[in-house]
Amino acid sequence: MESFKLDRKLAQLALLQRIELASAIQKKVRKLFGRYLFSKIFSKYTININKISKSYYNIMYSEYLTIKKYLGASQNILSIGAGIGGLEAIINNNFNIKNFFFIERDFISSKVKYGWDNENNEAYNKLNELENFLVSNHVEKSKITIENFDKKNFPQVKFNLITSLYSLDFHYDFETYRDYLSEVSDDKTVLIFDTIRADYFKDIFEDISIIKEDNNTLHKSKRIACRKFKN
Ligand SMILES: C[S@@+](CC[C@H](N)C(=O)[O-])C[C@H]1O[C@@H](n2cnc3c(N)ncnc32)[C@H](O)[C@@H]1O
């Protein structure tokens, strides 16, 4: 498999979640007509679905390679802000994961912005589309649990791996989830996320390694793998 199965709605969500998928013309259109019209109309009707399916797959495959060494059979994995779930579909093709849990949001902001958001008001997902994507891309429905962040009904499971790519501590404060994550982690749980302040986590975790550095993004973030909450 070298591309994902996407329809127009899923391709639009992938584009909003991964703005690097936008063509040069789409970026110009966004500048010219503004974020509102781009989020509502142009992101949906100016896309080449096949091209997005392939490029989104390639991006998510390279993300998968950054976390591969933390994966193993029979894991319970939690993804925070997974978007439509490309990373998890690829993990599922390569490992016999026990369960995939997701915490995401169920709305698309009217003017999608990509900076740090203290209020955590921005979102660009639909939970039914997340499930639709996963099932269409071969993740068994029985392995999937999806929770809405805004309903605060979070899964109470000890996780082997918790991932949050370009979401937690990239767009909004880690503290939003800190207490919950410490409850659902044990000393072996690995938490992987992209942050703009890696040093901040030296006081929170016993072990931290930097597994990716992004100098081309607006934020110049680092992807860190952390273990063992300090008491
Ligand atoms: C930039 S996208 C990244 C999506 C995906 N991880 C990827 O790498 O393609 C950020 C995602 O975080 C989600 N999000 C925003 N606030 C959230 C929260 N408090 N909890 C969980 N997800 C959140 C958004 O809806 C969006 O899907």
The ligand as an ORCA input file, in Angstrom:
! r2SCAN-3c Opt
* xyz 0 1
  C      -1.908     19.826     13.346
  S      -3.126     18.567     13.586
  C      -2.075     17.146     13.622
  C      -2.835     15.889     13.289
  C      -1.993     14.614     13.262
  N      -1.412     14.309     14.555
  C      -0.900     14.670     12.223
  O       0.275     14.608     12.618
  O      -1.218     14.762     11.036
  C      -3.596     18.787     15.319
  C      -4.779     17.918     15.735
  O      -5.010     18.128     17.147
  C      -6.424     18.126     17.376
  N      -6.675     18.757     18.689
  C      -6.765     20.073     19.020
  N      -6.971     20.212     20.347
  C      -6.992     18.958     20.887
  C      -7.153     18.431     22.203
  N      -7.319     19.224     23.268
  N      -7.137     17.092     22.369
  C      -6.966     16.259     21.312
  N      -6.807     16.704     20.038
  C      -6.810     18.029     19.829
  C      -6.982     18.841     16.145
  O      -8.355     18.583     15.944
  C      -6.096     18.254     15.041
  O      -6.646     17.072     14.490
*
